[in-house]
Amino acid sequence: MNDDKTTISDLREEIRKFVEERKWIKYHTPKNLAQAIQIEAAELSELFLFKEFSIDEIKSNSELLDSIKDEIADVFIYLLSFVNSLDLDLTRAFFAKMKKNKEKYPISEFNDGSYYKK
């Protein structure tokens, strides 16, 4: 499977089954899942702690790249578990937030590569 042929629904169902088969639903509360997302994101960040890598260095370091992939997958799995726990529509949430971002950061103001938080 790859990104071109897999839907968010496919991924959500895969995670739902995995959690259900292990009877872990009782642990998959919004609070626990939000904390798990933070922990996994911190593990991703830790791979870069006190180090400077160029994109080319990352891509050529298979061990580092594998670790990055694992941590990104962990964050994504917990994110989708969070979405499942509240039965949210991730696509709708994504596009609603992108609409807000486009209004907050209009091209007319943010078209020269500069960035600042509004």
Secondary structure, 3 states (H helix, E strand, C coil): CCCCCCCHHHHHHHHHHHHHHCCCHHHCCHHHHHHHHHHHHHHHHHCCCCCCCCHHHHHHCHHHHHHHHHHHHHHHHHHHHHHHHHCCCHHHHHHHHHHHHHHHCCCCCCCCCCCCCC
